[in-house]
């Protein structure tokens, strides 16, 4: 007999709720009690689910702090999905052009589960001093230049969620300025000697689905020019990558 598609397996449904909750926690970590309270399951059930997910590498546990977070196995699944969708391939020419024009490392960060995941990159060309950031690296949504670029283009009521989750305080006037010029700048704020500009890649609703980030060791007087370059590239990517971003945010 063929079973209906509407039937759900409770244990699987509870497991997916645990994973999605861990993905949504601003700090990235949660205790067993916090997880079970959030997804409305008993402690014993939550412990069993987390133990199973740990064995598959989908969850890791910091034993001293007794905190759980998503594990590297999630990146394996994410990379497989990205390989199939062709997002990284579609972004490559835009990243290559931006990297060559600015002597920066060009990154595409996909907004997913309350984080920015680096899904594609192009290193600075010509042997210039660059900043190495691996594909699969994840950042809090509200950090640095990308955080302000993303927040500035989100509806005002969602800005506080983006920035507050990362413990960042930015004035409405600053975000309005970012929105007006189309990019955000960070000079040494994330790491001494490292500069970044970022512009949002928008989905069909006109909301950020990803961010183009240019990272390097450029001085502050080049930030505006690099930012304009990033903004122009991000606008082009918003059109070209639209088919891949429909379910990315």
Residue pairs with C-beta under 8 A, 6 or more apart in sequence:
11 49
14 39
14 41
14 45
14 49
15 49
15 52
15 53
17 39
17 41
18 35
18 39
18 41
18 46
18 49
18 50
18 53
18 59
19 53
19 58
19 59
19 70
19 74
20 113
21 30
21 35
21 38
21 39
22 28
22 30
22 35
22 59
22 68
22 69
22 70
23 70
23 112
23 113
23 114
23 115
24 113
24 114
25 114
26 114
26 140
26 164
26 165
26 166
28 69
28 70
28 115
28 140
29 62
29 65
29 67
29 68
29 69
30 38
30 67
30 68
30 69
31 66
31 67
31 68
32 43
32 46
32 47
32 50
32 66
32 68
33 43
35 46
35 50
35 68
36 42
36 43
36 45
36 46
39 46
41 49
50 59
50 61
50 68
53 59
53 71
54 60
54 61
54 71
56 73
57 71
57 72
57 73
57 76
58 70
58 71
58 73
58 74
59 68
59 69
59 70
59 71
60 68
60 69
60 70
60 71
60 72
61 67
61 68
62 68
62 69
75 136
78 112
78 117
78 119
78 136
79 135
79 136
82 88
82 119
85 244
86 244
87 108
87 110
87 119
87 120
87 241
87 244
87 245
87 248
88 108
88 119
88 120
88 135
90 240
90 241
90 244
91 108
91 119
91 120
91 237
91 241
92 120
92 122
94 106
94 212
94 233
94 236
94 237
94 240
95 106
95 107
95 108
95 120
95 121
95 122
95 212
96 106
96 122
97 233
98 104
98 106
98 122
98 212
98 214
98 229
98 230
98 233
99 105
99 106
99 122
99 123
99 124
99 125
99 214
100 125
101 229
102 214
102 216
102 218
102 222
102 226
102 229
103 124
103 125
103 126
103 128
103 216
103 218
104 124
104 130
104 214
104 215
104 216
104 218
104 226
105 121
105 122
105 123
105 124
105 130
105 131
105 132
105 133
105 214
105 215
105 216
106 121
106 122
106 212
106 213
106 214
107 118
107 120
107 121
107 133
107 212
107 213
107 214
107 215
108 118
108 119
108 120
108 121
108 201
108 210
108 211
108 212
108 213
108 237
109 116
109 117
109 118
109 119
109 139
109 146
109 210
109 211
109 213
110 116
110 117
110 119
110 209
110 210
110 248
111 141
111 150
111 208
111 209
111 210
111 211
111 248
111 249
112 248
112 249
114 141
114 165
115 138
115 139
115 140
115 141
116 138
116 139
116 140
116 141
116 143
116 146
116 147
116 150
116 211
117 136
117 137
117 138
118 133
118 134
118 135
118 136
118 137
118 138
118 139
119 135
119 210
120 135
121 133
121 134
121 135
123 130
123 132
124 130
124 131
124 216
128 216
129 216
129 217
130 216
131 194
131 215
131 216
131 217
133 215
139 146
139 147
140 147
140 165
140 166
141 147
141 150
141 162
141 165
141 166
142 148
142 150
142 151
142 162
142 163
142 164
142 165
142 166
142 167
142 168
143 166
143 168
143 190
144 186
144 189
144 190
144 196
144 198
145 183
145 184
145 185
145 186
145 196
145 197
145 198
145 213
146 184
146 196
146 198
146 211
146 213
147 162
147 163
147 166
147 168
147 184
148 163
148 170
148 174
148 175
148 178
148 184
148 186
148 198
149 178
149 183
149 184
149 198
149 199
149 200
149 208
149 211
150 162
150 200
150 208
150 211
151 158
151 159
151 162
151 163
151 170
151 175
152 159
152 175
152 176
152 178
152 179
152 184
152 200
153 179
153 200
153 202
153 206
153 207
153 208
154 162
154 207
154 208
155 207
156 172
159 172
159 175
163 169
163 170
178 184
181 227
181 228
181 231
182 199
182 227
182 228
182 231
182 234
182 235
183 197
183 198
183 199
183 227
183 228
183 230
183 231
183 234
184 197
184 198
184 199
184 227
185 195
185 196
185 197
185 223
185 224
185 227
186 195
186 196
186 197
186 198
187 195
187 220
187 223
188 194
188 195
190 196
193 217
194 215
194 216
194 217
195 215
195 216
195 217
195 218
195 219
195 220
195 223
196 213
196 214
196 215
196 216
197 213
197 214
197 223
197 226
197 227
197 230
198 211
198 212
198 213
198 214
198 230
199 211
199 212
199 227
199 230
199 231
199 233
199 234
199 235
200 208
200 210
200 211
200 212
200 234
201 208
201 209
201 210
201 211
201 212
201 234
201 237
201 238
201 241
201 245
202 208
202 209
202 234
202 238
203 209
203 238
203 242
203 245
203 246
203 248
203 249
204 242
204 245
204 246
207 249
208 249
209 245
209 248
209 249
210 237
210 241
210 245
210 248
210 249
211 234
212 230
212 233
212 234
212 237
213 230
214 226
214 229
214 230
218 226
